[in-house]
């Protein structure tokens, strides 16, 4: 099943006190893959994140650009690329200066975690729907292991445990969707988060993360130009 050629929308970041931030996104399908763009604002941390990622026909990362700004100052600006079995990260990171990594990949990279929620949702495609209820380790790379994605900012190997939980109909502010539900465990000490996505593009719908008392929800969604 083919995804929509163009989708855009907005995600609300929330905790018990109300909205703490938001994310605007676009997904554009083209020959051979698609491009994903996202701009994230986290009011409680005075943090913003600008991400653009190219994906191949299997939704695997090809390249990506990430800029992270805290309190008006750039704290990291990096370009990632996957070519010839090598993941490369080049750019500038506050506290580290210039970075230039070339990391040999043991297998095709299925997922690159750069912390916009529309990108986080792609872990569902790496996991698939086999063996429902079982956590399976997804070996991948991320630019940060901090919950807010504001530390590190260079390429680092991580393993995320992901379980497919089944299909269900859910309601979010953007409307009703037939969703696939997943459980995500980023670290063994953290309680799993629950993620809902929709369709072959793994459109982000909702994520609830009791470990940190936060939830995220799709509040606007548009299809077509």
C-alpha positions as CSV (number, residue, x, y, z in Angstrom):
1,X,0.0,0.0,0.0
2,X,1.4,3.3,-1.0
3,X,1.5,6.3,1.4
4,X,0.2,9.8,0.6
5,X,2.5,11.9,-1.7
6,X,2.3,14.8,0.7
7,X,1.4,15.0,4.4
8,X,1.8,17.8,6.9
9,X,0.6,18.5,10.4
10,X,1.3,19.6,14.0
11,X,2.0,17.6,17.1
12,X,1.4,18.9,20.6
13,X,3.9,18.2,23.5
14,X,2.1,17.9,26.8
15,X,2.6,17.1,30.5
16,X,0.2,17.3,33.5
17,X,0.3,21.1,33.4
18,X,-0.6,21.5,29.7
19,X,1.2,22.1,26.5
20,X,5.0,22.3,26.8
21,X,5.9,22.5,23.1
22,X,4.9,21.6,19.5
23,X,6.2,20.1,16.3
24,X,5.4,21.0,12.7
25,X,6.2,18.4,10.1
26,X,6.0,17.6,6.4
27,X,6.5,14.3,4.5
28,X,7.0,14.4,0.8
29,X,7.0,11.2,-1.3
30,X,9.1,11.2,-4.5
31,X,10.6,8.6,-6.8
32,X,12.8,6.2,-4.7
33,X,11.7,7.3,-1.3
34,X,10.6,10.4,0.6
35,X,11.8,13.5,2.5
36,X,10.7,14.2,6.1
37,X,11.1,17.7,7.6
38,X,10.3,18.7,11.2
39,X,10.7,21.8,13.4
40,X,10.3,21.2,17.1
41,X,9.8,23.7,20.0
42,X,10.2,22.8,23.7
43,X,9.0,25.8,25.7
44,X,10.0,24.4,29.1
45,X,13.6,23.9,27.9
46,X,13.9,27.0,25.6
47,X,15.0,24.4,23.0
48,X,14.2,24.1,19.3
49,X,15.2,21.4,16.8
50,X,15.3,21.6,13.0
51,X,15.5,18.3,11.1
52,X,15.5,17.3,7.5
53,X,15.9,13.6,6.5
54,X,15.9,11.7,3.2
55,X,14.6,8.1,3.3
56,X,14.9,5.4,0.7
57,X,12.0,3.3,-0.6
58,X,12.2,1.0,2.5
59,X,12.1,4.1,4.8
60,X,15.8,3.7,5.7
61,X,17.9,6.8,6.3
62,X,19.9,8.2,3.4
63,X,21.0,11.5,4.9
64,X,19.8,14.1,7.4
65,X,20.6,17.5,8.8
66,X,20.0,18.5,12.4
67,X,20.3,21.9,14.1
68,X,19.6,22.3,17.8
69,X,19.2,25.7,19.4
70,X,19.0,26.4,23.2
71,X,18.0,29.9,24.4
72,X,18.7,31.4,21.0
73,X,22.2,29.9,20.6
74,X,23.1,27.0,18.3
75,X,24.4,24.1,20.4
76,X,24.8,21.6,17.6
77,X,24.6,21.5,13.8
78,X,25.4,18.2,12.1
79,X,25.0,16.4,8.8
80,X,24.5,12.6,8.7
81,X,24.9,10.4,5.6
82,X,24.7,6.7,5.0
83,X,26.8,5.6,2.0
84,X,28.7,2.4,1.2
85,X,28.0,0.8,4.5
86,X,29.3,3.8,6.5
87,X,27.4,6.3,8.7
88,X,29.1,9.6,8.7
89,X,28.4,12.6,11.0
90,X,30.1,15.9,10.3
91,X,29.5,19.3,11.9
92,X,29.9,21.4,15.0
93,X,28.8,20.6,18.5
94,X,29.1,22.9,21.5
95,X,31.7,21.7,24.0
96,X,33.2,19.4,21.4
97,X,33.9,21.7,18.4
98,X,34.2,20.2,14.9
99,X,33.2,16.6,14.6
100,X,33.9,14.1,11.8
101,X,32.8,10.5,12.4
102,X,32.9,7.6,9.9
103,X,31.3,4.5,11.5
104,X,31.3,1.2,9.7
105,X,27.9,-0.5,9.7
106,X,27.6,-4.2,10.3
107,X,24.2,-4.2,8.4
108,X,22.0,-1.8,6.5
109,X,20.9,1.0,8.9
110,X,17.1,0.6,9.5
111,X,16.6,3.6,11.8
112,X,18.4,6.8,12.8
113,X,17.0,8.6,15.8
114,X,17.2,12.3,15.6
115,X,14.4,13.2,18.1
116,X,11.5,14.7,16.1
117,X,8.5,12.6,16.9
118,X,7.7,12.0,13.2
119,X,11.1,10.5,13.0
120,X,10.8,8.5,16.2
121,X,7.7,6.9,14.7
122,X,9.8,5.2,12.0
123,X,11.1,2.7,14.5
124,X,7.7,1.0,14.0
125,X,8.7,0.2,10.4
126,X,12.1,-1.2,11.5
127,X,10.3,-3.5,14.0
128,X,7.4,-4.7,11.8
129,X,4.4,-6.6,13.0
130,X,5.7,-10.1,13.5
131,X,5.6,-11.9,16.9
132,X,3.1,-9.6,18.6
133,X,3.8,-8.8,22.2
134,X,7.5,-9.7,22.1
135,X,10.1,-7.1,22.6
136,X,12.8,-7.2,20.0
137,X,16.1,-5.3,20.0
138,X,16.6,-2.8,17.2
139,X,20.2,-2.0,16.7
140,X,20.5,1.6,15.4
141,X,22.1,5.0,15.8
142,X,20.9,8.2,17.6
143,X,22.4,11.6,18.0
144,X,21.4,11.7,21.7
145,X,20.4,9.4,24.5
146,X,18.8,12.2,26.6
147,X,15.0,12.2,26.7
148,X,14.9,15.7,25.3
149,X,17.6,14.9,22.6
150,X,19.8,17.9,23.7
151,X,23.0,16.1,24.8
152,X,25.7,14.5,22.7
153,X,24.4,15.4,19.3
154,X,26.9,13.1,17.5
155,X,26.3,9.6,16.1
156,X,26.2,7.0,18.9
157,X,25.1,3.3,18.7
158,X,21.9,2.4,20.6
159,X,19.6,-0.5,20.9
160,X,15.9,0.1,21.3
161,X,13.6,-2.7,22.5
162,X,10.3,-2.5,20.5
163,X,7.2,-4.7,20.8
164,X,4.3,-4.7,18.3
165,X,1.0,-4.7,20.3
166,X,-1.7,-4.9,17.6
167,X,-4.2,-2.8,15.8
168,X,-6.8,-0.5,17.3
169,X,-8.9,2.5,16.4
170,X,-7.9,5.7,18.3
171,X,-9.1,9.2,18.5
172,X,-6.7,12.2,18.7
173,X,-7.3,15.9,18.2
174,X,-6.6,15.6,14.5
175,X,-9.3,12.9,14.1
176,X,-9.9,9.2,14.2
177,X,-7.3,6.7,12.8
178,X,-6.8,3.0,12.4
179,X,-3.6,2.6,14.3
180,X,-0.8,0.2,15.0
181,X,0.3,0.2,18.6
182,X,3.9,-0.4,19.8
183,X,5.8,-0.4,23.1
184,X,9.2,1.3,23.1
185,X,11.9,0.8,25.7
186,X,14.9,3.1,25.1
187,X,16.8,2.0,28.2
188,X,16.3,-1.1,30.4
189,X,15.8,1.2,33.5
190,X,13.0,3.2,31.8
191,X,9.4,2.0,31.7
192,X,8.2,1.5,28.1
193,X,6.5,4.2,26.2
194,X,3.4,3.4,24.1
195,X,3.4,4.6,20.5
196,X,0.6,4.7,17.9
197,X,1.2,5.1,14.2
198,X,-0.9,4.9,11.0
199,X,-0.3,3.5,7.6
200,X,2.8,2.5,5.5
201,X,4.6,5.8,6.3
202,X,4.2,5.2,10.1
203,X,2.4,8.6,10.5
204,X,2.9,9.6,14.1
205,X,-0.5,9.7,16.0
206,X,0.3,9.6,19.7
207,X,2.9,8.6,22.3
208,X,2.5,8.3,26.1
209,X,5.5,8.0,28.3
210,X,4.7,7.5,32.0
211,X,8.3,7.4,33.0
212,X,8.6,11.1,32.4
213,X,4.9,12.1,32.8
214,X,4.6,13.3,29.1
215,X,2.4,12.6,26.2
216,X,2.4,13.8,22.6
217,X,-0.6,13.9,20.2
218,X,-1.3,14.7,16.6
219,X,-3.5,17.8,16.6
220,X,-3.5,18.8,12.9
221,X,-3.1,16.7,9.8
222,X,-3.4,17.4,6.1
223,X,-3.0,15.3,3.0
224,X,-2.3,16.7,-0.4
225,X,-0.7,19.9,-1.7
